[in-house]
Amino acid sequence: MSPGVDGTRFLELATRRVMQAWMAREPEPRHIPWTPLRVPLARARVALVSSAGIARRDDTPFDMEGERRDPWWGDPTYRRIPRETRTGDVRIHHLHIDPRPGEEDAV
C-alpha cells in the first residue's frame, strides 16, 4: 500500500488481516493502457472520474459515517464539479487516505 494510505483502518481485526493478506498477493502494479488524444487538448472535452470523494465545499459531503458503520459499504453517489469551480472550493471526503495533502495542493 502507498505511504499514508490505510485502506483497512476501519475494519475489525479479522477482516483487516484477511484484506491485508489479499492485498499483499497483488504482484507488480498493472499496466495502464494509455491512448493518445485524437484531437488537440484545447479542442478536447475532458472528464475526471475519481474515487477520492472530491466535492465542492458547498455540496453535500460523501457519507463516511455509513462506511464507518459498515466497512464493506461505500457511498455510491457522485458529485459534479462545475467548470468554474476553483481549487480552493473543493474538499476531499475519504476515510482511507489523509485528505490534507490533496486539499493543500488544491489551495
Sine and cosine of phi, psi and omega as CSV:
sin_phi,cos_phi,sin_psi,cos_psi,sin_omega,cos_omega
0.00,0.00,0.47,-0.88,0.00,-1.00
-0.93,0.37,0.49,-0.87,0.06,-1.00
-0.86,0.51,0.63,-0.78,0.03,-1.00
0.99,0.13,-0.02,1.00,-0.02,-1.00
-0.91,-0.41,0.84,-0.55,0.07,-1.00
-0.81,-0.59,1.00,0.00,-0.03,-1.00
-0.95,0.31,-0.06,1.00,-0.02,-1.00
-0.91,-0.42,0.16,0.99,-0.14,-0.99
-0.81,0.59,-0.63,0.78,-0.09,-1.00
-0.98,-0.21,0.24,0.97,0.03,-1.00
-1.00,0.02,0.53,-0.85,0.10,-1.00
-0.94,0.33,0.31,-0.95,-0.23,-0.97
-0.81,0.59,-0.77,0.64,-0.05,-1.00
-0.89,0.47,-0.70,0.71,0.01,-1.00
-0.91,0.41,-0.65,0.76,0.03,-1.00
-0.85,0.53,-0.71,0.71,-0.02,-1.00
-0.91,0.42,-0.64,0.77,0.05,-1.00
-0.89,0.47,-0.73,0.68,-0.02,-1.00
-0.90,0.43,-0.66,0.75,0.02,-1.00
-0.90,0.44,-0.64,0.77,0.05,-1.00
-0.91,0.41,-0.64,0.77,0.01,-1.00
-0.91,0.42,-0.69,0.72,0.00,-1.00
-0.91,0.41,-0.54,0.84,0.00,-1.00
-0.93,0.36,-0.34,0.94,0.01,-1.00
-0.96,0.26,-0.37,0.93,-0.02,-1.00
-0.90,0.44,0.84,-0.54,0.00,-1.00
-0.95,0.32,-0.70,-0.71,0.01,-1.00
-0.92,0.39,0.41,-0.91,0.08,-1.00
-0.83,0.55,0.56,-0.83,-0.04,-1.00
-0.97,0.24,0.47,-0.88,0.04,-1.00
-0.94,0.35,0.70,-0.72,0.05,-1.00
-0.99,-0.14,0.85,-0.53,-0.05,-1.00
-0.98,0.18,1.00,0.09,-0.01,-1.00
-0.93,0.36,0.57,-0.82,0.04,-1.00
-0.82,-0.57,0.78,-0.62,0.00,-1.00
-0.92,0.40,0.50,-0.87,0.06,-1.00
-0.92,0.39,0.59,-0.81,0.03,-1.00
-1.00,-0.09,-0.24,0.97,0.03,-1.00
-0.77,-0.64,0.34,-0.94,0.08,-1.00
-0.87,0.50,0.55,-0.83,-0.05,-1.00
-0.82,0.57,-0.61,0.80,-0.01,-1.00
-0.88,0.48,-0.40,0.92,0.01,-1.00
-0.98,-0.21,-0.04,1.00,-0.06,-1.00
-1.00,0.07,0.49,-0.87,0.15,-0.99
-0.99,-0.15,0.80,-0.60,-0.13,-0.99
-0.87,-0.49,0.67,-0.74,0.10,-0.99
-0.77,-0.64,0.61,-0.79,0.05,-1.00
-0.91,-0.42,0.81,-0.58,0.06,-1.00
-0.91,-0.40,0.79,-0.61,-0.08,-1.00
-0.69,-0.73,0.53,-0.85,0.11,-0.99
-0.98,-0.19,0.29,0.96,-0.07,-1.00
-0.99,0.12,-0.03,1.00,0.01,-1.00
0.95,0.32,0.68,0.74,-0.02,-1.00
-1.00,0.05,0.76,-0.65,0.02,-1.00
-0.53,-0.85,0.38,-0.93,0.11,-0.99
-0.91,0.41,0.51,-0.86,0.01,-1.00
-0.87,0.49,-0.47,0.88,-0.01,-1.00
-1.00,-0.08,0.15,0.99,0.02,-1.00
-0.98,-0.18,0.20,-0.98,0.04,-1.00
-0.91,0.42,0.80,-0.60,0.03,-1.00
-0.93,0.37,0.37,-0.93,0.09,-1.00
-0.94,0.33,0.47,-0.88,-0.10,-1.00
-0.99,0.12,1.00,0.03,0.03,-1.00
-0.99,0.14,-0.42,0.91,0.02,-1.00
-0.91,0.42,-0.62,0.79,0.05,-1.00
-0.87,0.50,-0.63,0.78,0.03,-1.00
-0.96,0.28,-0.53,0.85,0.08,-1.00
-0.89,0.45,-0.64,0.77,0.02,-1.00
-0.94,0.34,-0.60,0.80,-0.04,-1.00
-0.67,-0.74,1.00,-0.07,-0.08,-1.00
-0.88,0.48,-0.24,0.97,0.03,-1.00
-1.00,0.08,-0.08,1.00,0.00,-1.00
-0.96,-0.29,0.50,-0.87,0.12,-0.99
-0.61,-0.79,0.52,-0.86,-0.01,-1.00
-0.89,0.46,0.91,-0.42,-0.07,-1.00
-1.00,0.07,0.08,1.00,-0.06,-1.00
-0.99,0.15,0.13,-0.99,0.02,-1.00
-0.70,-0.71,0.29,-0.96,0.05,-1.00
-0.80,-0.60,0.68,-0.73,0.12,-0.99
-1.00,0.05,0.67,-0.74,0.07,-1.00
-0.93,-0.37,0.97,-0.24,-0.03,-1.00
-0.87,0.49,0.45,-0.89,-0.04,-1.00
-0.81,0.58,-0.62,0.79,-0.08,-1.00
-0.98,0.21,-0.03,1.00,0.00,-1.00
-0.91,0.43,0.71,-0.70,0.06,-1.00
-1.00,-0.09,0.41,-0.91,-0.09,-1.00
-0.85,0.53,-0.58,0.81,0.01,-1.00
-0.95,0.32,-0.14,0.99,-0.02,-1.00
-1.00,-0.01,0.03,1.00,-0.04,-1.00
-0.94,-0.34,0.37,-0.93,0.01,-1.00
-0.66,-0.75,0.48,-0.87,0.02,-1.00
-0.96,-0.29,0.81,-0.58,0.03,-1.00
-0.91,-0.42,1.00,-0.09,-0.07,-1.00
-0.51,-0.86,0.72,-0.70,-0.02,-1.00
-0.99,0.14,-0.46,0.89,-0.23,-0.97
-0.97,-0.26,0.08,1.00,0.12,-0.99
-0.73,-0.69,0.41,-0.91,0.08,-1.00
-0.99,0.16,0.92,-0.40,-0.08,-1.00
-0.96,0.28,-0.24,0.97,-0.10,-0.99
-0.85,0.53,-0.73,0.68,0.01,-1.00
-0.86,0.51,-0.67,0.74,0.02,-1.00
-0.91,0.40,-0.65,0.76,0.02,-1.00
-0.94,0.33,-0.55,0.84,0.07,-1.00
-0.93,0.37,-0.61,0.79,0.05,-1.00
-0.91,0.42,-0.51,0.86,-0.08,-1.00
-0.98,0.18,-0.21,0.98,-0.04,-1.00
-1.00,0.01,0.00,0.00,0.00,0.00
